[in-house]
């Protein structure tokens, strides 16, 4: 999971600082998420899925399909 999150960040050409700012966490906290030193809270996983327009299943490596599921009204067309 941690490698996938890092690879997405790199693929999108984002720095750890930029993602940390989008998540409203310190860069060191985000780095700890990426290196598996901290468990990633569910709300953070949701925000990461929205940032990368993918599913949490993809982030957690439960699927290799990066296409997101159809989102409910709460998250429909919401970009972070």
C-alpha atoms as an extended CHARMM CRD file, in Angstrom:
* protein
*
        80  EXT
         1         1  UNK       CA              0.0000000000        0.0000000000        0.0000000000  PROA      1               0.0000000000
         2         2  UNK       CA              2.6990000000        2.4680000000        0.9510000000  PROA      2               0.0000000000
         3         3  UNK       CA              4.6070000000        1.9630000000       -2.2870000000  PROA      3               0.0000000000
         4         4  UNK       CA              1.4200000000        2.5230000000       -4.2980000000  PROA      4               0.0000000000
         5         5  UNK       CA              0.7250000000        5.8140000000       -2.5120000000  PROA      5               0.0000000000
         6         6  UNK       CA              4.2820000000        6.9300000000       -3.1370000000  PROA      6               0.0000000000
         7         7  UNK       CA              4.1230000000        5.8910000000       -6.8010000000  PROA      7               0.0000000000
         8         8  UNK       CA              0.8840000000        7.8170000000       -7.3240000000  PROA      8               0.0000000000
         9         9  UNK       CA              2.4270000000       10.9170000000       -5.7880000000  PROA      9               0.0000000000
        10        10  UNK       CA              5.4600000000       10.6330000000       -8.0500000000  PROA      10              0.0000000000
        11        11  UNK       CA              3.3070000000        9.8920000000      -11.1240000000  PROA      11              0.0000000000
        12        12  UNK       CA              1.2880000000       13.0490000000      -10.4520000000  PROA      12              0.0000000000
        13        13  UNK       CA              4.5400000000       14.9740000000       -9.9420000000  PROA      13              0.0000000000
        14        14  UNK       CA              3.5660000000       16.0390000000       -6.4150000000  PROA      14              0.0000000000
        15        15  UNK       CA              5.9510000000       16.5990000000       -3.5500000000  PROA      15              0.0000000000
        16        16  UNK       CA              5.3140000000       15.1570000000       -0.1210000000  PROA      16              0.0000000000
        17        17  UNK       CA              4.7900000000       18.7240000000        1.0800000000  PROA      17              0.0000000000
        18        18  UNK       CA              2.0800000000       19.3910000000       -1.5200000000  PROA      18              0.0000000000
        19        19  UNK       CA              0.1430000000       16.2360000000       -0.5800000000  PROA      19              0.0000000000
        20        20  UNK       CA              0.6400000000       16.9160000000        3.1170000000  PROA      20              0.0000000000
        21        21  UNK       CA             -0.8230000000       20.3960000000        2.6250000000  PROA      21              0.0000000000
        22        22  UNK       CA             -3.8290000000       18.9490000000        0.7730000000  PROA      22              0.0000000000
        23        23  UNK       CA             -4.3310000000       16.5080000000        3.6580000000  PROA      23              0.0000000000
        24        24  UNK       CA             -3.8160000000       19.2120000000        6.3060000000  PROA      24              0.0000000000
        25        25  UNK       CA             -1.0060000000       17.2550000000        7.9560000000  PROA      25              0.0000000000
        26        26  UNK       CA              2.6760000000       17.9680000000        8.4640000000  PROA      26              0.0000000000
        27        27  UNK       CA              5.0740000000       16.8170000000        5.7620000000  PROA      27              0.0000000000
        28        28  UNK       CA              6.7640000000       14.5530000000        8.3100000000  PROA      28              0.0000000000
        29        29  UNK       CA              3.4170000000       12.9090000000        9.0870000000  PROA      29              0.0000000000
        30        30  UNK       CA              2.7880000000       12.2760000000        5.4020000000  PROA      30              0.0000000000
        31        31  UNK       CA              6.3060000000       10.8820000000        5.0500000000  PROA      31              0.0000000000
        32        32  UNK       CA              5.5580000000        8.4970000000        7.9180000000  PROA      32              0.0000000000
        33        33  UNK       CA              2.3910000000        7.3680000000        6.0740000000  PROA      33              0.0000000000
        34        34  UNK       CA              4.3980000000        6.7220000000        2.9160000000  PROA      34              0.0000000000
        35        35  UNK       CA              7.0530000000        4.7500000000        4.7630000000  PROA      35              0.0000000000
        36        36  UNK       CA              4.5590000000        2.7000000000        6.7710000000  PROA      36              0.0000000000
        37        37  UNK       CA              5.5990000000        4.1830000000       10.0920000000  PROA      37              0.0000000000
        38        38  UNK       CA              2.0540000000        5.4290000000       10.7930000000  PROA      38              0.0000000000
        39        39  UNK       CA             -1.2760000000        3.8510000000        9.9470000000  PROA      39              0.0000000000
        40        40  UNK       CA             -3.2270000000        6.0100000000        7.5290000000  PROA      40              0.0000000000
        41        41  UNK       CA             -6.5780000000        7.0790000000        9.0120000000  PROA      41              0.0000000000
        42        42  UNK       CA             -9.6860000000        6.3390000000        6.9590000000  PROA      42              0.0000000000
        43        43  UNK       CA            -10.5000000000       10.0410000000        6.3530000000  PROA      43              0.0000000000
        44        44  UNK       CA             -6.9840000000       10.4770000000        4.9360000000  PROA      44              0.0000000000
        45        45  UNK       CA             -7.4610000000        7.4470000000        2.6630000000  PROA      45              0.0000000000
        46        46  UNK       CA            -10.7010000000        8.9960000000        1.3980000000  PROA      46              0.0000000000
        47        47  UNK       CA             -8.9460000000       12.2760000000        0.6490000000  PROA      47              0.0000000000
        48        48  UNK       CA             -6.0830000000       10.4760000000       -1.1090000000  PROA      48              0.0000000000
        49        49  UNK       CA             -8.5720000000        8.5720000000       -3.2710000000  PROA      49              0.0000000000
        50        50  UNK       CA            -10.2120000000       11.8780000000       -4.2030000000  PROA      50              0.0000000000
        51        51  UNK       CA             -6.8830000000       13.5760000000       -4.9210000000  PROA      51              0.0000000000
        52        52  UNK       CA             -5.7770000000       10.7660000000       -7.2250000000  PROA      52              0.0000000000
        53        53  UNK       CA             -9.2770000000       10.0720000000       -8.6070000000  PROA      53              0.0000000000
        54        54  UNK       CA             -9.0670000000        6.3970000000       -7.6810000000  PROA      54              0.0000000000
        55        55  UNK       CA            -10.6030000000        3.9850000000       -5.1800000000  PROA      55              0.0000000000
        56        56  UNK       CA             -9.4920000000        3.1480000000       -1.6810000000  PROA      56              0.0000000000
        57        57  UNK       CA             -9.3270000000       -0.4770000000       -2.8440000000  PROA      57              0.0000000000
        58        58  UNK       CA             -6.6630000000        0.5830000000       -5.3240000000  PROA      58              0.0000000000
        59        59  UNK       CA             -4.7320000000        2.4740000000       -2.6450000000  PROA      59              0.0000000000
        60        60  UNK       CA             -4.8840000000       -0.5970000000       -0.3850000000  PROA      60              0.0000000000
        61        61  UNK       CA             -3.7990000000       -2.8750000000       -3.2430000000  PROA      61              0.0000000000
        62        62  UNK       CA             -7.0490000000       -4.8500000000       -3.1230000000  PROA      62              0.0000000000
        63        63  UNK       CA             -7.3810000000       -4.2430000000       -6.8670000000  PROA      63              0.0000000000
        64        64  UNK       CA             -5.0180000000       -3.3230000000       -9.6640000000  PROA      64              0.0000000000
        65        65  UNK       CA             -7.7250000000       -1.2990000000      -11.4230000000  PROA      65              0.0000000000
        66        66  UNK       CA             -7.0920000000        2.4010000000      -10.6930000000  PROA      66              0.0000000000
        67        67  UNK       CA            -10.5340000000        3.4510000000      -11.9980000000  PROA      67              0.0000000000
        68        68  UNK       CA            -12.6700000000        4.8630000000       -9.1810000000  PROA      68              0.0000000000
        69        69  UNK       CA            -16.1020000000        3.5330000000       -8.3480000000  PROA      69              0.0000000000
        70        70  UNK       CA            -19.1400000000        5.6970000000       -8.9520000000  PROA      70              0.0000000000
        71        71  UNK       CA            -19.1850000000        8.1460000000       -6.0730000000  PROA      71              0.0000000000
        72        72  UNK       CA            -22.2280000000        9.0170000000       -3.9980000000  PROA      72              0.0000000000
        73        73  UNK       CA            -23.6590000000       12.5320000000       -3.9010000000  PROA      73              0.0000000000
        74        74  UNK       CA            -21.4260000000       13.5480000000       -1.0100000000  PROA      74              0.0000000000
        75        75  UNK       CA            -18.2390000000       13.0830000000       -3.0310000000  PROA      75              0.0000000000
        76        76  UNK       CA            -19.6030000000       13.4900000000       -6.5470000000  PROA      76              0.0000000000
        77        77  UNK       CA            -17.3420000000       15.7600000000       -8.6090000000  PROA      77              0.0000000000
        78        78  UNK       CA            -15.4790000000       16.8320000000       -5.5010000000  PROA      78              0.0000000000
        79        79  UNK       CA            -11.8190000000       17.4440000000       -6.1830000000  PROA      79              0.0000000000
        80        80  UNK       CA             -9.3750000000       18.1110000000       -3.4450000000  PROA      80              0.0000000000
